[in-house]
Amino acid sequence: MARRIVLLCLLAVMSAAVAAKDIQVRMLTNGPNGQMLVFDPDFIKVNVGDTVTFLPMQKAGHTSISLLVPEGAKPWKAAPDTQISVKIEKQGVYLVQCDVHKSLGMVAVIQAGKPVNLAEAKKAAADFSGKMLQNKDRFDKLLAQVK
């Protein structure tokens, strides 16, 4: 009986690992819809256990840095023009920025599962948006997609 329980637990863990996805996000100077300095896509809905890989597409100093993560999640910071893969281990809302182009509104939002920290994310986004020189409404538009 104990062996059967261990086997079932092992199969459940293996199934979850197989089901995890790798979502690719391009960091672009010129976006596909005419916008400049964007993550593409800039709103990403994932499951806990998925990986988000940020890909620098042009040598422009683009970075992926977590501005806000849910409680207990690991923040990240990539060097300029460097690919980084981030495993999403906690549910909630993640705010992402390009450090070099943050004042120009190069930001993204990741939602993993339930948006348990949405109020905190909205406050942080509002504070951050006040420091932007351009595209001050990007976070508002992205956070409006969180459900």
Contacts in CASP RR format, 6 or more apart in sequence:
PFRMAT RR
TARGET T0000
AUTHOR 0000-0000-0000
METHOD contacts of the structure
MODEL  1
MARRIVLLCLLAVMSAAVAAKDIQVRMLTNGPNGQMLVFDPDFIKVNVGD
TVTFLPMQKAGHTSISLLVPEGAKPWKAAPDTQISVKIEKQGVYLVQCDV
HKSLGMVAVIQAGKPVNLAEAKKAAADFSGKMLQNKDRFDKLLAQVK
16 49 0 8 1.000
19 47 0 8 1.000
20 47 0 8 1.000
20 49 0 8 1.000
20 50 0 8 1.000
20 51 0 8 1.000
21 46 0 8 1.000
21 47 0 8 1.000
21 50 0 8 1.000
21 51 0 8 1.000
22 50 0 8 1.000
22 51 0 8 1.000
22 52 0 8 1.000
22 53 0 8 1.000
22 85 0 8 1.000
23 44 0 8 1.000
23 46 0 8 1.000
23 50 0 8 1.000
23 51 0 8 1.000
23 52 0 8 1.000
23 53 0 8 1.000
24 53 0 8 1.000
24 55 0 8 1.000
25 39 0 8 1.000
25 40 0 8 1.000
25 41 0 8 1.000
25 44 0 8 1.000
25 52 0 8 1.000
25 53 0 8 1.000
25 54 0 8 1.000
25 55 0 8 1.000
25 64 0 8 1.000
25 108 0 8 1.000
26 39 0 8 1.000
26 40 0 8 1.000
26 55 0 8 1.000
26 57 0 8 1.000
27 39 0 8 1.000
27 40 0 8 1.000
27 54 0 8 1.000
27 55 0 8 1.000
27 56 0 8 1.000
27 57 0 8 1.000
27 62 0 8 1.000
27 63 0 8 1.000
27 64 0 8 1.000
27 98 0 8 1.000
27 106 0 8 1.000
28 37 0 8 1.000
28 38 0 8 1.000
28 39 0 8 1.000
28 40 0 8 1.000
28 57 0 8 1.000
28 58 0 8 1.000
28 62 0 8 1.000
29 36 0 8 1.000
29 37 0 8 1.000
29 57 0 8 1.000
29 58 0 8 1.000
29 60 0 8 1.000
29 62 0 8 1.000
30 36 0 8 1.000
31 38 0 8 1.000
31 40 0 8 1.000
32 40 0 8 1.000
35 135 0 8 1.000
36 104 0 8 1.000
37 98 0 8 1.000
37 101 0 8 1.000
37 104 0 8 1.000
37 105 0 8 1.000
37 106 0 8 1.000
37 135 0 8 1.000
38 106 0 8 1.000
39 54 0 8 1.000
39 64 0 8 1.000
39 96 0 8 1.000
39 98 0 8 1.000
39 106 0 8 1.000
39 107 0 8 1.000
39 108 0 8 1.000
41 108 0 8 1.000
42 107 0 8 1.000
42 108 0 8 1.000
42 109 0 8 1.000
42 138 0 8 1.000
42 142 0 8 1.000
43 108 0 8 1.000
43 109 0 8 1.000
43 111 0 8 1.000
43 142 0 8 1.000
43 145 0 8 1.000
44 52 0 8 1.000
44 108 0 8 1.000
44 109 0 8 1.000
44 110 0 8 1.000
44 111 0 8 1.000
45 110 0 8 1.000
45 111 0 8 1.000
45 112 0 8 1.000
45 113 0 8 1.000
46 52 0 8 1.000
46 88 0 8 1.000
46 110 0 8 1.000
46 111 0 8 1.000
46 112 0 8 1.000
46 113 0 8 1.000
47 88 0 8 1.000
47 112 0 8 1.000
47 113 0 8 1.000
48 88 0 8 1.000
48 89 0 8 1.000
48 90 0 8 1.000
48 91 0 8 1.000
48 112 0 8 1.000
48 113 0 8 1.000
49 87 0 8 1.000
49 88 0 8 1.000
49 89 0 8 1.000
50 87 0 8 1.000
50 88 0 8 1.000
50 112 0 8 1.000
51 85 0 8 1.000
51 86 0 8 1.000
51 87 0 8 1.000
51 88 0 8 1.000
52 85 0 8 1.000
52 86 0 8 1.000
52 88 0 8 1.000
52 110 0 8 1.000
53 83 0 8 1.000
53 84 0 8 1.000
53 85 0 8 1.000
53 86 0 8 1.000
54 64 0 8 1.000
54 78 0 8 1.000
54 83 0 8 1.000
54 84 0 8 1.000
54 85 0 8 1.000
54 86 0 8 1.000
54 96 0 8 1.000
55 83 0 8 1.000
56 62 0 8 1.000
56 80 0 8 1.000
56 81 0 8 1.000
56 82 0 8 1.000
56 83 0 8 1.000
59 81 0 8 1.000
60 81 0 8 1.000
60 100 0 8 1.000
61 80 0 8 1.000
61 81 0 8 1.000
61 98 0 8 1.000
61 100 0 8 1.000
62 80 0 8 1.000
62 81 0 8 1.000
62 98 0 8 1.000
62 100 0 8 1.000
62 101 0 8 1.000
62 106 0 8 1.000
63 77 0 8 1.000
63 78 0 8 1.000
63 79 0 8 1.000
63 80 0 8 1.000
63 81 0 8 1.000
63 82 0 8 1.000
63 98 0 8 1.000
63 99 0 8 1.000
63 100 0 8 1.000
64 76 0 8 1.000
64 78 0 8 1.000
64 84 0 8 1.000
64 86 0 8 1.000
64 96 0 8 1.000
64 98 0 8 1.000
65 76 0 8 1.000
65 77 0 8 1.000
65 78 0 8 1.000
65 96 0 8 1.000
65 97 0 8 1.000
65 98 0 8 1.000
65 99 0 8 1.000
66 75 0 8 1.000
66 76 0 8 1.000
66 77 0 8 1.000
66 86 0 8 1.000
66 94 0 8 1.000
66 95 0 8 1.000
66 96 0 8 1.000
67 95 0 8 1.000
67 96 0 8 1.000
67 97 0 8 1.000
67 107 0 8 1.000
67 124 0 8 1.000
67 128 0 8 1.000
68 93 0 8 1.000
68 94 0 8 1.000
68 95 0 8 1.000
68 117 0 8 1.000
68 120 0 8 1.000
68 121 0 8 1.000
68 124 0 8 1.000
68 125 0 8 1.000
69 75 0 8 1.000
69 90 0 8 1.000
69 94 0 8 1.000
70 90 0 8 1.000
70 91 0 8 1.000
70 92 0 8 1.000
70 93 0 8 1.000
70 94 0 8 1.000
70 112 0 8 1.000
70 116 0 8 1.000
70 117 0 8 1.000
71 90 0 8 1.000
71 117 0 8 1.000
72 90 0 8 1.000
73 88 0 8 1.000
73 89 0 8 1.000
73 90 0 8 1.000
73 94 0 8 1.000
74 89 0 8 1.000
76 84 0 8 1.000
76 86 0 8 1.000
77 99 0 8 1.000
78 84 0 8 1.000
80 99 0 8 1.000
80 100 0 8 1.000
88 94 0 8 1.000
88 110 0 8 1.000
88 112 0 8 1.000
90 112 0 8 1.000
91 112 0 8 1.000
91 113 0 8 1.000
91 114 0 8 1.000
91 116 0 8 1.000
92 111 0 8 1.000
92 112 0 8 1.000
92 113 0 8 1.000
92 114 0 8 1.000
92 115 0 8 1.000
92 116 0 8 1.000
92 117 0 8 1.000
92 118 0 8 1.000
93 109 0 8 1.000
93 110 0 8 1.000
93 111 0 8 1.000
93 112 0 8 1.000
93 115 0 8 1.000
93 116 0 8 1.000
93 117 0 8 1.000
93 118 0 8 1.000
93 120 0 8 1.000
93 121 0 8 1.000
93 143 0 8 1.000
93 146 0 8 1.000
94 109 0 8 1.000
94 110 0 8 1.000
94 111 0 8 1.000
94 112 0 8 1.000
95 107 0 8 1.000
95 108 0 8 1.000
95 109 0 8 1.000
95 121 0 8 1.000
95 124 0 8 1.000
95 125 0 8 1.000
95 128 0 8 1.000
95 139 0 8 1.000
96 107 0 8 1.000
96 108 0 8 1.000
96 109 0 8 1.000
96 110 0 8 1.000
97 105 0 8 1.000
97 106 0 8 1.000
97 107 0 8 1.000
97 108 0 8 1.000
97 128 0 8 1.000
98 106 0 8 1.000
98 107 0 8 1.000
100 106 0 8 1.000
102 128 0 8 1.000
102 131 0 8 1.000
102 132 0 8 1.000
103 131 0 8 1.000
103 132 0 8 1.000
103 133 0 8 1.000
103 134 0 8 1.000
104 132 0 8 1.000
104 133 0 8 1.000
104 134 0 8 1.000
104 135 0 8 1.000
105 132 0 8 1.000
105 134 0 8 1.000
105 135 0 8 1.000
105 136 0 8 1.000
105 138 0 8 1.000
106 135 0 8 1.000
107 128 0 8 1.000
107 138 0 8 1.000
107 139 0 8 1.000
107 142 0 8 1.000
108 142 0 8 1.000
109 121 0 8 1.000
109 139 0 8 1.000
109 142 0 8 1.000
109 143 0 8 1.000
109 145 0 8 1.000
109 146 0 8 1.000
111 145 0 8 1.000
111 146 0 8 1.000
111 147 0 8 1.000
115 121 0 8 1.000
115 146 0 8 1.000
115 147 0 8 1.000
118 143 0 8 1.000
118 146 0 8 1.000
121 143 0 8 1.000
121 146 0 8 1.000
122 143 0 8 1.000
125 139 0 8 1.000
125 140 0 8 1.000
125 143 0 8 1.000
126 139 0 8 1.000
128 139 0 8 1.000
129 136 0 8 1.000
129 137 0 8 1.000
129 138 0 8 1.000
129 139 0 8 1.000
129 140 0 8 1.000
130 136 0 8 1.000
132 138 0 8 1.000
END
